[in-house]
Amino acid sequence: MPAILEAESTLTERYQTTVPESVRRALRLGKRDKIHFTIRPDGDVVLTRATKTTSDDP
């Protein structure tokens, strides 16, 4: 499956990064939203918006 959107980000000294605006818009991410990483056997990493659970709701 060809990539529809590509973006790049840099890790800081503390291993932090900013999710690029184009990715935030594509995933409809807002402040304090959670993201989910899936690492496939071939080494590809999939970043998705995490689903909210009842424990996330105060």
C-alpha positions in Angstrom: 0.0 0.0 0.0 1.6 3.3 -1.0 2.0 6.1 1.5 -0.6 8.8 1.2 1.1 11.2 3.6 4.7 11.4 4.7 6.1 13.6 7.4 9.3 13.8 9.4 10.1 14.8 12.9 13.3 15.0 15.0 13.9 13.5 18.5 15.2 15.9 21.2 17.9 15.1 23.7 15.1 13.8 26.0 13.6 11.5 23.2 10.6 13.8 22.7 9.2 14.9 19.3 6.5 17.0 17.9 3.8 15.3 15.8 3.8 17.2 12.6 0.7 19.3 11.9 -0.2 17.3 8.8 -0.3 14.1 10.9 -2.3 15.8 13.7 -4.9 17.0 11.2 -5.1 13.6 9.4 -5.6 11.8 12.7 -7.8 14.5 14.2 -5.6 14.8 17.2 -6.1 17.5 19.8 -4.2 18.5 22.9 -4.0 15.7 25.5 -5.2 13.1 23.1 -3.3 9.8 23.2 -1.5 8.1 20.3 -0.9 4.4 19.8 2.2 2.8 18.2 2.2 -0.6 16.5 5.5 -2.1 15.5 5.1 -4.7 12.7 7.5 -7.7 12.3 9.1 -6.0 9.3 10.1 -3.0 11.4 7.4 -0.6 10.1 5.8 1.5 12.8 2.1 2.5 12.5 0.9 5.5 14.5 -2.8 5.8 15.2 -5.1 7.7 17.4 -5.7 5.7 20.6 -9.3 4.8 21.3 -10.7 6.3 24.5 -11.5 4.0 27.3 -13.8 4.6 30.3 -10.7 5.0 32.5 -9.7 8.0 30.3 -12.9 9.8 31.2 -12.6 11.6 34.6 
